[in-house]
């Protein structure tokens, strides 16, 4: 694209690019920002993404694909998506535009939790709201925890990220984060067995349907069945030893 960089913006890798111009003189006797390249978040891109978290008449979107999962998974899904947006646009001078996107995502997340428990969204907001300490001070966020059978506690967080520009951040080109498979990828990337917390030979155990778990005892099911039932997931991240044990016991039952 050929354009006048002072009066028009070019779009490259999802960023708006233009040259700065300021006719005001500074204390050093010059116009310090004239001619410097500026990077920005395209407002059109933010508005477009906000619409994906809305349904008819501007109401927040209820994610039916997440309602049957745990609170940890719901908060983690929204947190991963929002963190991806912030990390991609961390070199933008107007990164604070993402506050608008965060607000729409927050409404969608609370509406999803409210639909799961059939309670008002403000009840869910008060239940999960907390603060986290960052290098730029305390920030409001929402957290949900999940405990594994071994006693390990995992925390999912949405928000709590300072929207501050990082001029020397490394930009990795890629598409907007997608929803499908986000949770599984995040769990695999963590590299921790969800049964024993081991990191040896991490793999995925999978069942065709959640209903397949009903053939196991309702009172004394195996630990892996109990974990999958509690999370309402068809996948389980396990180490090589636990995976072998699952299949060994499954063939004998």
Steps between C-alpha positions, in 0.01 A plus 500: 500500500626848407367771732591833658620392841415831672137512392417133445576174673629180344398157633775242552490183713183623666656833606422853380826672395549873449753777571454737791464874462489768770546871431560586866858580595654318794741621767799361307425740214371244252198301399609170646234269357481631144557229241512214749314182417196421714324165548140475611214261562247542214169612657315305230672179609407556865137578415480194277636278775263650756207392286607136526427519875148635445172351387182671379419854616844551653452239774809310622568166334440186708758238403295181491814301418638589844192481725546126569867539592650606832527861617876464461462416131261789436729760657807341338343509152419872520832575671706330228316684224536841666866445584563412135352831383708700750824322418454550126434874528749579776702725264199720420494854634124482552493156661250640753239448225496137616319614816187510286555141385570388857166648613303310234688178578437544871124537443500186283694303762271606785189424293638152426563434870158645587330268251684202648385573856175679408598801706533871409833602339579738787500204742762326284701822478516532879585131538808499275623859526840553658819704452849407386829680549683606181818705437265797443297457817190303592253407228147362520448153357285188529634164617373142526687204646499127435642227724633172359457166680864524608429827683664741254313827448488678162381859462344653186495878466322748278628858488752653736735590212634860489433648157842662466691537176820296460709661226752217477259208520547220251211474256413151376267518202183295528126506483265611777473231768227247422271329745505146368760284671632788712448318831659175383804683361545693824478183708749321274737797510495492881646147473364376834315173553152578632506187715843489666667833399783315323666655192627175350368402155197729497222383267121520462248235605175533306151349513246521218213624717467619858216250529760223464610579856162387634600134472732547797380490862324814621629454858857372454615594149869507399673832567526581130125442449415719798724777364344490154149494646570800721641708213245376243779448246568220253877551532745457784866607505700214651857376529618177335467296821144615573399450137628142509313436826174636357512273197617201702208524742252584224576172320454297816161648586 
